[in-house]
């Protein structure tokens, strides 16, 4: 059995739309973040060591070199010939629009590139940036905007030093959807001070605003972060693998079937991961989620309550 038998995965969505496998290539274009450079704060989110989110990207390499390296690795595993340039590390709209256009265009002109995915914060997406993404869509590229929300609770966002609010997410999400730009929201399960009611309420909020894709991440503790210090002092206890698998299955069941899951877990390399150890075991977690859904006899959308109309692009 495969996870895609019970979950609408982004990979299957790309296969359906492009007629063949499409791989995302994670890129580091050397951006920083307003929550690290002093504009909004210094040090970033309490959990953030960006290497844990994009270990394969390397800002010391030019974009063309990063893409070539990734293509060689992918070719050893599959015969994929189509790719999406995924600007992943830090805040990938945090620059002048002219600079962004040059970087995005450079990646899109590489052979085999069919699309662009841009990861960013909801407080760093201007109308000019949305204009730019809309233009790329009009040129025929597969474009998506990935917004890191993590939680719909402002007190949680403040606790982990996110530096933005739910309302900023709401306004950016609605602005993107008015233009027809596909939107993926990042949500973290296991943030300090949160429990299952928070996870369910966050999902309901994001679905109510409207979204095309979701990424679920278990919170893990990595080196050189404020969260690492809190964990060492006994102030934070990560979720167990069993708890995360159960919660992820619950959230998948509540998600309407047309929403694509780009990710249902996240990992960190063992050289920076402090806890929990299971966050280095991607396939064990994926298999666990599939097995839990199969044990229940359920699939994505089993208990979805959000009306389908709310998930359509705003006219």
C-alpha positions in Angstrom: 0.0 0.0 0.0 1.1 3.6 -0.6 0.2 6.8 1.2 -1.2 8.2 -2.0 -3.9 5.5 -1.9 -5.4 7.4 1.1 -4.0 10.9 0.8 -4.2 13.4 -2.1 -0.4 14.0 -2.5 1.2 16.9 -4.3 3.4 14.4 -6.3 0.3 12.7 -7.6 -1.3 16.0 -8.3 1.7 17.0 -10.4 1.7 13.7 -12.2 -2.0 14.2 -13.2 -1.5 17.7 -14.4 1.8 17.2 -16.3 1.4 13.6 -17.5 4.7 12.5 -15.9 6.7 12.7 -12.7 7.8 16.2 -11.7 10.4 16.8 -9.1 10.9 19.9 -6.9 14.5 21.1 -6.6 15.2 22.9 -3.3 17.2 26.1 -3.9 19.0 28.5 -1.5 19.4 31.9 -3.2 21.1 33.5 -0.2 18.1 35.3 1.2 17.8 36.3 4.8 14.7 37.0 6.9 13.3 40.2 8.6 13.1 38.2 11.8 16.9 37.6 11.6 18.4 40.8 10.2 17.0 43.2 12.8 14.0 44.5 10.8 11.6 42.6 13.0 14.0 40.7 15.3 17.3 38.9 15.6 17.8 35.2 15.8 14.7 34.1 14.0 12.0 31.8 15.2 12.8 29.8 18.3 12.9 26.5 16.4 14.7 27.8 13.3 18.0 26.5 12.1 17.3 26.6 8.3 19.6 23.8 7.5 17.0 21.5 9.1 14.5 22.5 6.5 16.7 22.5 3.4 19.7 20.4 4.0 20.4 19.8 0.3 20.5 23.4 -0.7 23.8 25.2 -0.6 24.1 29.0 -0.9 27.8 28.7 -1.7 26.8 27.3 -5.1 25.3 29.3 -7.9 21.7 28.5 -8.7 22.8 26.7 -11.9 25.2 24.5 -10.0 22.6 23.7 -7.3 20.1 22.7 -10.1 22.7 20.6 -11.9 23.7 18.8 -8.7 20.0 18.1 -7.8 19.3 16.8 -11.4 22.1 14.3 -11.2 20.9 13.0 -7.9 17.3 12.7 -9.2 18.4 11.0 -12.4 20.1 8.3 -10.3 16.7 7.5 -8.7 14.1 8.2 -11.4 13.9 9.1 -15.1 12.2 12.4 -14.4 12.8 15.2 -16.9 10.5 17.9 -15.5 11.3 20.0 -12.5 10.0 22.8 -10.3 12.4 25.4 -8.9 11.7 25.5 -5.2 13.1 28.6 -3.5 13.0 27.2 0.0 15.7 28.6 2.4 14.6 31.5 4.5 12.3 34.2 3.1 12.3 34.0 -0.7 10.4 37.2 -1.4 12.5 39.4 0.9 14.2 41.5 -1.8 13.4 44.0 -4.4 11.0 42.8 -7.1 13.6 43.3 -9.8 16.1 41.0 -8.0 13.4 38.4 -7.4 12.4 38.4 -11.0 16.0 37.9 -12.1 16.6 35.0 -9.7 13.3 33.3 -10.5 13.8 33.7 -14.3 17.3 32.4 -14.1 16.0 29.2 -12.5 13.1 28.8 -14.9 15.3 29.1 -17.9 17.2 25.9 -16.9 16.3 22.9 -19.1 13.3 20.9 -17.9 11.9 23.6 -15.5 8.2 23.7 -15.7 7.4 25.6 -12.6 8.2 27.8 -9.6 7.5 27.3 -5.9 8.3 30.2 -3.6 8.5 29.7 0.2 8.1 32.9 2.3 6.5 34.6 5.3 3.0 36.1 5.1 4.3 39.5 6.1 6.8 39.7 3.1 4.6 39.4 0.1 3.8 42.7 -1.6 1.4 43.4 -4.4 4.4 43.7 -6.7 5.5 40.2 -5.7 2.0 38.8 -6.4 2.1 40.6 -9.8 5.3 38.9 -10.6 4.0 35.4 -9.7 0.9 36.1 -11.7 2.9 37.0 -14.7 4.9 33.7 -14.5 1.6 31.9 -14.4 0.3 33.7 -17.4 3.5 32.6 -19.2 2.4 29.0 -18.6 4.6 28.1 -15.6 3.3 26.0 -12.7 3.5 28.5 -9.9 2.7 28.1 -6.2 3.2 30.4 -3.2 4.1 28.6 0.1 3.3 30.6 3.2 4.7 29.6 6.6 1.9 30.1 9.1 2.7 27.3 11.6 -0.2 28.2 14.0 -3.4 30.2 13.8 -2.9 31.4 17.4 -1.2 34.7 17.8 -0.1 33.9 21.3 1.8 30.8 19.9 3.3 32.9 17.1 4.6 35.3 19.7 5.8 32.5 22.0 8.0 31.1 19.2 9.1 34.5 18.0 7.5 34.3 14.5 7.2 38.1 14.1 3.9 38.0 12.2 0.2 37.5 13.0 -2.7 35.4 11.7 -4.3 38.5 10.2 -1.2 39.1 8.1 -1.5 35.5 6.8 -5.2 36.0 6.1 -4.7 39.1 4.1 -1.8 37.6 2.0 -3.6 34.4 1.4 -6.8 36.1 0.2 -4.7 38.5 -2.0 -3.0 35.5 -3.6 -6.2 33.6 -4.2 -7.9 36.6 -5.7 -5.3 36.4 -8.4 -5.6 32.6 -8.8 -2.1 31.9 -7.4 -2.1 28.4 -5.9 -1.4 28.6 -2.1 0.3 26.1 0.2 0.2 26.7 3.9 2.9 25.3 6.3 1.6 24.1 9.7 3.7 22.8 12.6 2.3 20.2 15.0 3.8 20.2 18.5 4.6 23.9 19.1 5.2 24.9 22.7 2.0 25.4 24.6 -0.3 23.8 22.0 -2.4 20.7 22.1 -4.8 18.9 19.8 -7.5 21.6 20.0 -4.9 24.1 18.6 -4.0 21.8 15.7 -7.6 21.2 14.7 -8.5 24.9 15.1 -5.5 26.0 13.0 -6.4 23.5 10.2 -10.0 24.7 10.3 -8.9 28.4 10.1 -6.6 27.7 7.1 -9.3 25.8 5.3 -11.9 28.5 6.0 -9.6 31.2 4.5 -9.0 28.9 1.5 -6.0 26.9 0.5 -4.8 24.6 -2.3 -2.1 22.7 -0.5 -0.8 21.9 3.0 2.5 20.9 4.6 2.5 19.3 8.0 5.7 19.4 10.1 6.3 17.8 13.4 8.3 20.2 15.6 11.8 18.9 16.1 14.6 20.3 18.2 17.8 21.1 16.3 21.2 22.6 17.4 21.8 26.3 17.7 18.2 27.3 18.4 16.4 28.9 21.3 14.2 25.8 21.4 17.3 23.6 21.9 18.0 25.6 25.1 14.4 25.3 26.3 14.5 21.5 25.6 17.8 21.1 27.6 16.2 22.9 30.5 13.2 20.6 30.4 10.9 23.4 29.3 9.8 21.7 26.1 9.0 18.0 25.5 8.6 16.9 21.8 5.7 14.7 20.7 6.2 10.9 20.5 6.1 9.3 17.0 2.9 7.5 17.9 1.2 10.8 19.0 2.3 12.6 15.8 1.1 9.7 13.5 -2.3 9.8 15.2 -2.6 13.6 15.1 -1.5 13.7 11.4 -4.1 11.0 10.5 -6.7 13.0 12.4 -5.9 16.2 10.4 -5.7 14.4 7.1 -9.2 13.0 7.8 -10.5 16.5 8.4 -9.0 17.9 5.1 -11.2 18.0 2.0 -9.9 15.6 -0.7 -9.2 18.3 -3.2 -6.5 19.9 -1.0 -3.0 18.5 -1.9 -0.7 17.5 0.8 2.8 18.6 -0.2 4.3 16.9 3.0 2.9 15.1 6.0 6.1 14.9 8.0 9.6 16.5 8.1 13.0 15.3 9.0 16.3 16.8 10.1 19.8 15.2 9.6 21.3 13.4 12.5 24.2 15.8 12.8 22.0 18.7 13.9 18.9 16.8 15.3 18.6 16.8 19.1 15.1 15.5 19.6 13.0 13.5 19.0 15.1 10.8 17.4 12.3 9.6 15.2 12.4 12.9 13.2 15.3 11.4 11.3 13.1 8.5 10.1 11.0 9.9 7.2 9.8 6.6 5.7 8.9 5.0 9.1 6.7 8.0 9.8 5.1 8.0 6.3 4.4 4.3 6.6 3.0 4.8 10.0 0.5 7.4 8.8 -0.6 5.2 5.9 -1.0 2.2 8.3 -3.0 4.2 10.8 -5.4 5.5 8.1 -5.7 1.9 6.8 -6.3 0.6 10.3 -9.1 3.0 10.7 -10.5 2.3 7.2 -10.3 6.0 6.5 -8.8 8.4 3.9 -8.4 12.1 3.4 -11.6 14.0 3.7 -13.4 11.4 5.8 -14.6 14.0 8.3 -14.1 17.2 6.3 -16.6 19.9 7.3 -15.4 22.9 5.3 -17.6 23.6 2.4 -16.0 22.9 -1.0 -16.9 26.4 -2.2 -14.6 28.0 0.4 -11.6 26.2 -1.1 -12.1 27.6 -4.6 -10.1 30.6 -5.8 -11.9 33.9 -4.9 -13.3 35.4 -8.1 
